[in-house]
Amino acid sequence: MMTPHLLQRFVLFFSVLIAPLAWSATAVPPPPQLAAKSWVLMDAASGSVLVDHQGEQRLPPASLTKLMTSHVAALELKRGRIKESDLVTISEKAWRMGGSKMFVKVGDQVAVSDLLRGIIVQSGNDASIALAEHLAGSEDTFAALMNQEAKRLGLADTHFVNATGWPAEGHYSTALDMAKLARAIVLEDPEHYALYAEKEFVWSGIKQPNRNLLLWRDSTVDGLKTGHTEEAGYCLVASAKRDGQRLIAAVFGTDSEAARATETAKLLAYGFNFFESRVFLKQGETVQSVDVWKGTARTVKAGLAADFAAALPRGAGSDYQTRVVLTNADLVAPVAAGAPLGRVELVGADGKVAMQAPLVSLEAVEQGGFFRRAWDSIRLFFRGLFG
């Protein structure tokens, strides 16, 4: 028979054992403080920012700049303007560029695919300038392309002057903007994203390792890019995927190569331990059929232009439900595909809206014939008259 003393010890032991399980579903501890200037942790599926410390502070991005250089080049490949097999002639400017190098030579004919690896894996300034000149004629013009893409992605605190991240007046970015850029790279071009996980690249007999130490330390990390100048310190944008959940960490201004890896790993560990990403509705999924008046069809399929996802405290997903709110009760044809119809809301147990996204038409509905329009006009008249 268990004595009162033993019973008390058993209850204490059991409560300690289950306390983390009960606590983790309802509370999230404060994020770690890093030895860095600024940092951001982002959920890739939803774009939600989980941790933000000075994330909008404008800082020199160093070679993190090359994320945009490679991203613009990858977009041009997708558009068919260039091919991976295209040969690029190396200019004297590219060859003379200092800093980290791929070690291409003046007059060399180098394939676009090799230059991309030279940029992403070796952080080659020479490769960056060569590809920029090939795509835009000059590095200055290419920087304008970079800024156009930054504007499209909503990078409000980013401006590029060159393709390398070489220190220059007016060349800046933020941890938040770099996380957004990394998310675009992951989602918009998964084929080329695989390059960011390559650990080494050999060119002209010179083997250079990827400077992202997390690629060796954590098998779930598969990108993205390091950066370093005296002004910027040591920077890293990294992404990892565990059990279907992807997080992106952007860390600016640590004091060493080892520190940027260690501090970034802390941020990723915090995110995976205390948050879970959940997709509530998939892109293109029919959420609801909406009535249409005076059209060739009586209803139109409504859904979302992108996945409706959220990063929530672990164990809290069941506390949230989706709700559809229509903004036009009397929808009249024609209805274009992608036309706004309302919104989808994510509502917590407390009734508060945690996030929302536009509800759009997934198809087009043309205007109906004369008799359909006339009959629906009569119906709408009486509908308005009698409510």
C-alpha positions as CSV (number, residue, x, y, z in Angstrom):
1,M,0.0,0.0,0.0
2,M,1.4,3.4,-1.0
3,T,2.1,5.7,2.0
4,P,1.0,9.4,1.9
5,H,4.6,10.4,1.5
6,L,5.2,8.1,-1.5
7,L,1.8,9.2,-3.0
8,Q,2.9,12.9,-2.7
9,R,6.2,12.1,-4.4
10,F,4.4,10.2,-7.2
11,V,1.9,13.0,-7.8
12,L,4.8,15.5,-7.9
13,F,6.8,13.3,-10.4
14,F,3.7,12.8,-12.6
15,S,2.9,16.5,-12.7
16,V,6.4,17.4,-13.7
17,L,6.3,14.8,-16.4
18,I,3.1,16.0,-18.0
19,A,3.5,19.7,-17.4
20,P,5.5,20.4,-20.5
21,L,2.9,18.7,-22.6
22,A,0.0,20.7,-21.2
23,W,2.0,23.9,-21.2
24,S,3.3,23.6,-24.8
25,A,-0.2,23.6,-26.3
26,T,-1.2,26.9,-24.6
27,A,1.8,29.0,-24.1
28,V,4.9,30.1,-26.1
29,P,8.0,31.2,-24.2
30,P,9.8,34.4,-25.3
31,P,12.2,33.9,-28.2
32,P,16.0,33.7,-27.7
33,Q,18.1,36.8,-27.7
34,L,20.8,36.5,-30.3
35,A,24.3,38.0,-30.5
36,A,23.4,39.9,-33.7
37,K,22.2,43.3,-34.8
38,S,18.8,42.1,-36.2
39,W,16.9,39.0,-37.0
40,V,13.6,37.6,-38.2
41,L,12.0,34.1,-38.2
42,M,9.3,33.5,-40.8
43,D,6.9,30.6,-41.5
44,A,7.4,29.9,-45.2
45,A,3.8,28.5,-45.8
46,S,2.0,31.6,-44.5
47,G,4.6,34.3,-44.6
48,S,3.8,34.9,-40.9
49,V,6.7,36.5,-38.9
50,L,7.2,34.5,-35.7
51,V,10.1,36.5,-34.3
52,D,11.2,40.0,-35.2
53,H,14.1,41.9,-33.6
54,Q,14.9,45.1,-35.4
55,G,13.7,43.3,-38.6
56,E,13.1,46.6,-40.5
57,Q,16.4,48.1,-39.6
58,R,18.2,49.0,-42.8
59,L,21.7,47.4,-42.9
60,P,24.3,46.5,-45.5
61,P,23.4,43.0,-46.7
62,A,26.8,42.0,-48.0
63,S,26.6,38.9,-50.1
64,L,23.0,38.2,-49.1
65,T,22.5,40.5,-52.1
66,K,23.3,37.6,-54.3
67,L,20.0,36.0,-53.3
68,M,18.3,38.6,-55.5
69,T,21.0,38.2,-58.2
70,S,20.4,34.5,-58.5
71,H,16.6,35.0,-58.1
72,V,16.4,37.4,-61.0
73,A,18.5,35.0,-63.1
74,A,16.3,32.1,-62.2
75,L,13.2,34.1,-63.2
76,E,14.7,34.8,-66.6
77,L,15.4,31.1,-67.0
78,K,11.7,30.3,-66.2
79,R,10.6,32.9,-68.7
80,G,12.8,31.4,-71.4
81,R,14.8,34.5,-72.0
82,I,18.0,32.6,-71.3
83,K,18.9,28.9,-71.1
84,E,21.2,27.1,-68.6
85,S,23.4,26.1,-71.5
86,D,23.9,29.6,-72.8
87,L,27.6,30.6,-72.7
88,V,28.6,33.9,-71.1
89,T,31.8,35.7,-72.0
90,I,33.7,36.9,-68.9
91,S,34.5,40.6,-69.0
92,E,37.6,42.3,-67.6
93,K,35.4,44.0,-65.0
94,A,34.1,40.6,-63.7
95,W,37.6,39.1,-63.7
96,R,39.1,42.1,-61.8
97,M,36.4,42.1,-59.1
98,G,37.8,41.5,-55.6
99,G,36.4,39.6,-52.7
100,S,35.1,36.0,-52.9
101,K,35.6,34.6,-56.4
102,M,34.6,31.7,-58.7
103,F,38.0,32.3,-60.4
104,V,36.8,32.8,-64.0
105,K,39.1,34.4,-66.4
106,V,38.8,37.2,-69.0
107,G,37.4,35.8,-72.3
108,D,36.2,32.5,-70.7
109,Q,33.0,31.1,-72.1
110,V,31.0,29.9,-69.0
111,A,27.6,28.3,-69.0
112,V,24.8,30.1,-67.1
113,S,24.3,27.0,-65.0
114,D,27.9,27.1,-63.8
115,L,27.7,30.8,-63.1
116,L,24.6,30.2,-60.9
117,R,26.6,27.7,-58.8
118,G,29.5,30.1,-58.7
119,I,27.1,32.7,-57.2
120,I,25.1,30.5,-54.9
121,V,27.7,28.0,-53.7
122,Q,31.0,29.9,-53.9
123,S,29.5,33.4,-53.5
124,G,31.6,34.5,-56.5
125,N,31.6,38.3,-57.1
126,D,33.1,37.7,-60.5
127,A,30.3,35.2,-61.4
128,S,27.6,37.7,-60.2
129,I,28.9,40.5,-62.4
130,A,29.3,38.2,-65.4
131,L,25.7,37.0,-65.2
132,A,24.4,40.5,-64.5
133,E,26.2,41.8,-67.6
134,H,24.9,38.9,-69.7
135,L,21.3,39.5,-68.6
136,A,21.2,43.3,-68.7
137,G,24.2,44.6,-70.6
138,S,25.7,46.2,-67.5
139,E,25.7,45.8,-63.7
140,D,24.0,49.1,-63.3
141,T,21.1,48.1,-65.5
142,F,20.9,44.8,-63.8
143,A,20.6,46.5,-60.4
144,A,17.5,48.3,-61.8
145,L,16.0,44.9,-62.5
146,M,16.8,43.8,-59.0
147,N,15.0,46.8,-57.6
148,Q,12.0,46.2,-59.8
149,E,11.8,42.6,-58.5
150,A,12.2,44.0,-54.9
151,K,9.2,46.3,-55.5
152,R,7.1,43.4,-56.8
153,L,7.9,41.3,-53.7
154,G,7.1,44.2,-51.4
155,L,10.6,44.7,-50.1
156,A,10.0,48.2,-48.8
157,D,13.3,48.7,-47.1
158,T,15.7,47.3,-49.8
159,H,17.6,49.1,-52.5
160,F,20.4,47.5,-54.6
161,V,23.3,49.4,-56.3
162,N,25.2,46.3,-57.5
163,A,24.9,42.6,-58.0
164,T,27.4,41.5,-55.4
165,G,26.7,43.3,-52.2
166,W,30.1,45.1,-52.4
167,P,29.8,48.1,-49.9
168,A,28.2,51.1,-51.7
169,E,26.2,54.1,-50.7
170,G,22.5,53.5,-51.0
171,H,22.9,49.7,-51.0
172,Y,20.8,48.3,-48.1
173,S,18.3,45.7,-47.0
174,T,16.7,44.3,-43.8
175,A,16.3,41.0,-42.1
176,L,12.6,41.1,-42.8
177,D,13.0,41.8,-46.5
178,M,15.7,39.1,-46.9
179,A,13.3,36.6,-45.3
180,K,10.6,37.7,-47.8
181,L,13.0,37.3,-50.7
182,A,14.1,33.8,-49.4
183,R,10.4,32.8,-49.3
184,A,9.9,33.9,-52.9
185,I,12.9,31.8,-53.9
186,V,11.6,28.7,-52.2
187,L,8.0,29.0,-53.4
188,E,8.4,30.5,-56.9
189,D,11.3,28.4,-58.3
190,P,11.7,25.1,-56.4
191,E,13.8,23.6,-59.2
192,H,16.6,26.1,-58.8
193,Y,16.2,26.3,-55.0
194,A,17.9,22.9,-54.9
195,L,21.2,24.7,-55.8
196,Y,21.3,26.3,-52.3
197,A,21.7,23.0,-50.6
198,E,24.9,22.1,-52.6
199,K,27.8,21.9,-50.3
200,E,30.6,22.5,-52.7
201,F,31.4,23.4,-56.3
202,V,34.6,22.8,-58.3
203,W,35.6,25.2,-61.0
204,S,39.0,25.4,-62.8
205,G,40.2,22.6,-60.4
206,I,39.4,24.7,-57.4
207,K,37.0,23.2,-54.9
208,Q,35.2,25.7,-52.7
209,P,32.7,24.8,-49.9
210,N,29.4,26.5,-49.3
211,R,30.0,28.9,-46.5
212,N,26.6,28.0,-44.9
213,L,27.9,25.8,-42.0
214,L,24.4,24.7,-41.1
215,L,24.3,22.5,-44.3
216,W,26.8,20.3,-42.5
217,R,25.4,20.5,-39.0
218,D,21.6,20.1,-39.7
219,S,20.3,17.7,-42.3
220,T,17.0,19.6,-42.4
221,V,18.7,22.9,-43.6
222,D,18.8,23.2,-47.3
223,G,19.8,26.9,-48.0
224,L,20.2,29.7,-48.5
225,K,23.1,32.2,-48.4
226,T,25.8,33.8,-46.2
227,G,27.2,37.3,-46.3
228,H,30.2,39.1,-44.8
229,T,31.9,42.5,-45.0
230,E,33.6,44.5,-42.3
231,E,30.6,46.9,-42.3
232,A,27.9,44.2,-42.3
233,G,29.4,41.7,-40.0
234,Y,28.6,38.0,-40.6
235,C,25.1,37.4,-41.9
236,L,23.0,34.4,-42.8
237,V,19.7,33.6,-44.3
238,A,18.8,29.9,-43.7
239,S,15.8,27.7,-44.3
240,A,15.0,24.3,-42.9
241,K,12.2,21.9,-43.4
242,R,11.0,19.4,-40.7
243,D,8.0,17.2,-40.9
244,G,6.5,19.2,-43.7
245,Q,7.0,22.5,-42.0
246,R,9.5,25.1,-43.5
247,L,10.9,28.0,-41.6
248,I,13.2,30.8,-42.8
249,A,15.6,32.7,-40.5
250,A,17.5,35.9,-41.4
251,V,20.2,37.0,-39.1
252,F,22.3,40.2,-39.6
253,G,25.5,41.4,-38.0
254,T,27.0,38.6,-35.9
255,D,30.7,38.7,-35.1
256,S,32.1,35.5,-36.7
257,E,31.3,32.7,-39.2
258,A,30.7,30.3,-36.3
259,A,28.4,32.7,-34.5
260,R,26.1,33.3,-37.5
261,A,25.6,29.6,-37.8
262,T,25.0,29.1,-34.0
263,E,22.7,32.1,-33.6
264,T,20.6,31.1,-36.7
265,A,20.3,27.5,-35.4
266,K,18.9,28.9,-32.1
267,L,16.2,30.8,-34.0
268,L,15.2,27.8,-36.1
269,A,15.1,25.5,-33.1
270,Y,12.8,27.9,-31.3
271,G,10.4,28.1,-34.2
272,F,10.2,24.3,-34.7
273,N,9.8,23.6,-31.0
274,F,7.0,26.0,-30.3
275,F,5.1,26.6,-33.6
276,E,3.4,24.5,-36.2
277,S,2.4,25.5,-39.7
278,R,-1.0,24.4,-40.8
279,V,-2.6,24.9,-44.3
280,F,-6.4,25.4,-43.7
281,L,-7.3,25.8,-47.4
282,K,-5.3,24.9,-50.5
283,Q,-4.8,27.3,-53.5
284,G,-7.4,26.7,-56.1
285,E,-9.6,24.6,-53.8
286,T,-13.4,25.4,-54.1
287,V,-14.3,27.0,-50.8
288,Q,-17.9,27.9,-51.7
289,S,-20.2,28.2,-54.7
290,V,-21.5,31.8,-55.0
291,D,-24.8,32.6,-56.7
292,V,-24.5,34.6,-60.0
293,W,-27.3,36.6,-61.6
294,K,-27.7,37.2,-65.4
295,G,-25.0,34.8,-66.3
296,T,-24.5,31.7,-68.4
297,A,-24.1,29.8,-65.1
298,R,-26.1,30.1,-61.9
299,T,-23.1,29.8,-59.6
300,V,-19.3,30.5,-59.7
301,K,-16.7,28.6,-57.8
302,A,-14.9,30.7,-55.1
303,G,-11.5,30.0,-53.6
304,L,-8.1,31.4,-52.8
305,A,-5.3,32.5,-55.0
306,A,-2.7,31.1,-52.6
307,D,-2.7,28.6,-49.7
308,F,-4.5,29.8,-46.6
309,A,-1.9,28.9,-44.0
310,A,-1.0,30.0,-40.5
311,A,1.8,29.4,-38.0
312,L,0.2,28.7,-34.6
313,P,1.4,27.7,-31.2
314,R,1.9,23.9,-31.1
315,G,-1.3,22.2,-30.2
316,A,-3.5,25.2,-30.8
317,G,-4.6,24.4,-34.4
318,S,-7.9,22.9,-33.4
319,D,-8.9,26.1,-31.7
320,Y,-9.2,27.9,-35.1
321,Q,-11.9,27.7,-37.7
322,T,-12.3,29.3,-41.2
323,R,-15.2,31.6,-42.0
324,V,-16.3,32.9,-45.4
325,V,-17.6,36.5,-45.7
326,L,-19.1,37.5,-49.0
327,T,-19.0,41.2,-49.9
328,N,-21.5,41.1,-52.8
329,A,-24.7,39.3,-52.1
330,D,-26.1,40.1,-55.6
331,L,-23.2,39.1,-57.9
332,V,-24.1,40.0,-61.6
333,A,-22.3,38.5,-64.6
334,P,-19.9,38.9,-66.3
335,V,-17.6,37.7,-63.6
336,A,-13.9,37.4,-64.4
337,A,-11.6,34.7,-63.1
338,G,-9.8,36.1,-60.1
339,A,-12.6,38.7,-59.4
340,P,-12.8,39.5,-55.6
341,L,-15.9,38.0,-54.0
342,G,-15.2,38.5,-50.3
343,R,-12.7,37.1,-47.8
344,V,-11.8,34.0,-45.8
345,E,-11.2,34.6,-42.1
346,L,-9.3,32.5,-39.6
347,V,-11.2,32.8,-36.3
348,G,-9.9,31.7,-32.9
349,A,-11.9,30.2,-30.0
350,D,-12.2,33.7,-28.6
351,G,-14.0,34.9,-31.8
352,K,-11.2,37.1,-32.8
353,V,-10.0,37.1,-36.4
354,A,-6.4,36.0,-36.5
355,M,-5.8,36.5,-40.2
356,Q,-7.7,36.8,-43.5
357,A,-7.2,36.4,-47.2
358,P,-9.2,37.5,-50.3
359,L,-11.9,35.1,-51.6
360,V,-11.8,35.2,-55.5
361,S,-13.6,33.6,-58.4
362,L,-11.8,30.5,-59.6
363,E,-13.5,30.7,-63.0
364,A,-15.1,33.1,-65.4
365,V,-18.9,33.4,-65.9
366,E,-20.0,35.1,-69.1
367,Q,-23.1,37.3,-69.4
368,G,-26.2,35.2,-70.1
369,G,-28.6,35.6,-73.1
370,F,-31.4,38.2,-73.3
371,F,-34.1,36.1,-71.6
372,R,-31.8,35.1,-68.7
373,R,-30.9,38.7,-68.1
374,A,-34.5,39.9,-68.3
375,W,-35.8,37.1,-66.0
376,D,-33.1,37.7,-63.5
377,S,-33.7,41.5,-63.6
378,I,-37.3,40.8,-62.6
379,R,-36.3,38.5,-59.8
380,L,-33.8,41.0,-58.5
381,F,-36.5,43.7,-58.5
382,F,-38.8,41.7,-56.4
383,R,-35.9,40.5,-54.2
384,G,-35.1,44.1,-53.5
385,L,-38.8,45.0,-53.0
386,F,-39.6,42.2,-50.5
387,G,-36.1,41.7,-49.1
